[in-house]
Amino acid sequence: MSMVSKLLILFWLISIFSPSYAEERFQHLGKTAEQLSQLPQWNLSISPTGEGLPEGQGNAIQGAKIFANQCAGCHGPQGIGASAEPLIGEVGSLTSDYPEKTVNSYWPYATSLFDYIRRAMPIDAPFSLSADEVYALCAYILSSDGTIKEGLELNKETLPQVTMPNRDGFLAIYPDHH
């Protein structure tokens, strides 16, 4: 057998037993995401008016416990930042020499906080929190800067009623023309 034949056989054996040959056992990129996108929790859109908010409720005391277990590792024990951005503090800083964009200093709608936490947090397990846990985390974050009272229970009726400190700090892309 010639050296070329031996090399061809060796190449063939390597290609059969290489990891790329086994890839057919795994789903192609995109297929899993497509299937996941059909699940109801991925298709939950929440508007600033609260349309789309699920049933559930939570308060800041409950949220503090969840924050300590699920969020403090990245956002710091008081939510003022660690490996992830700060969530709490700096209300009123946007017009200062050192503006800080935190939930209470920047975000215009409390419903956006619910939507973001539900879809993206914790970073290693999105959609793992129940609606009650997300409402409680929202209550904790919002009460930490006095945006809401600590005892207020947030739910699909009360969360959209929260007036964020910077609600009027944004301009509409398409303002009403009357």
N, C-alpha and C positions, 0 to 999 in steps of 0.2 A: 504494500500500500504506500502510495506516494505521500510526501510531506503535506502537499496541498489537500489530499483526501483526508488525512488525519486532522488537519486544521478545520476543514469543513465539518467533519463529524463532531469535533470538539465544540465548534461554534454552535452547531445544531443542539447538542446536549446542554450547553450553557443557556441557550435561548428557551429550551423546554423547562428547565428547572429554575430559571431566574424569577424574581418576584413579579416582573412585568407579565409573565405568563399567567400568574395566579390572579391578576386583576379582574378577570371576568367573574370571579366569585363575589366581588364587591359591586355596589351600585355605582353607576356612572355619576359624575358630578352633576348636580342640579336635580337629579331624580328625587333625592330625599327632600330637598328644599321644596320642590314642587308638591310633594305629598304633604309635607308639613304645612304649606301655605293653605291647604284646603281645610285644616282644622279650625274650629270656631275661635279658639283663643288667639290665633294669628290674624283673624279677620275682624278683630274688635277695634273699631275706630271710635275714639271719644272726642267729641266736639267741645269747644269752650263752654257751651251751654249745658253740658253734661249728658247730651244724647249719647247713648252707648255705654254708659257706666253700668256695671253689674250690681246686683244685690249684694249687700254686705255692710259692715260698719266697723269702725275702729276709733280709738282715742289715743292721745299722746302718751299716756302711761303704758298702754300696751305697746305702742310704737317704740318707746325707749328700750324696752326689753328686746324687741325684734332687731332694732338698730344695733344694739350691743352685740348680738349674735350673728347677724347677717351682713352688716354694713361697716361697722367700726374698723374692721381689718383694713379696709381700703380708704375710707373717708375719715378715719381718725375717731377717737372715742367721743369727741364733742361735735363731730361732723364738720370740723374746720379744715379738713384736708389731711392727707397722708400721701399714699401712692396715687390716689384718685383726687379729683378736684374737690374743693370745699363745697359743702352744701348749705351751710348755715353761716350767718353773720354778714357783715358789710352792708346792711341795709342803709341806703342813702349815699353810698360811696360812688355811685355812677357819675356824679358831677364833680368828684374830687380829683386831686392829682393822681391818685392811685385807685382807680375804679376796680371793683371786684364783682364778677358776675357769679352770684350764688342764686339758689332757688328764690329766696325771698327778696334779694336785691334786684333781680333782673327779670325773672319769668313773669309773663303777663297773666297767665291763667293757672289756677290750682289744678284744673283737670288735666293739664299737660303733665304735671308731676305724677299723677296717678298713671296716666298712659305710659310714660317713660319707665317708671319703676316696674310696671307689670310686664312690659315688653322686653326690658333689657337688664333687669337686676334680679338677683346678684349676677355679676358679670359671667360667672362660671355656670349659672343655672337659670337662664331667663325662663319666665313663665312658671317658676317653681313656687312662687308665693301665692297664697290664696287671696281672694278679694278682700277679706277681712284684714289680712296682714298688710296689704297695700294701703288700705284706708288708714290703718293704724300708723304706718310709716309716714304717710302724708301728714297726718295729724301731728306727729312728733316733729317733723321738719318744719311745718308751718307754725307750730306753737313755740318753737325754739327761739324765734325772733319776734314773737308777739303778733304775728300776722293773724292768728286765731288764739282764743283762750284755751289753756291746757285741757280743760274739762269738756270741750266741745266734741261731740261724737260726729265724725264725718261719715257720710253715706252718699248715695246717689242724689239725694235732695240737697244736703247741706254743702257738699264740696263745690258745686258750681256757684254757690252764693258767696264764696270766699273772694274778697277783693284783695288782690295782690298789690303790694306797695308800688310796683312799676307798671301797673296795668295800662296807664295812659302814656307810658314812655315809648310807645311804638306808633308808627304811622301806617295807616292802611295802604296797601299797594294800589288798590282801586277804591279811592274814597267815593262816598256817595255823592252824586251830583243831583241836587234838588233844584 
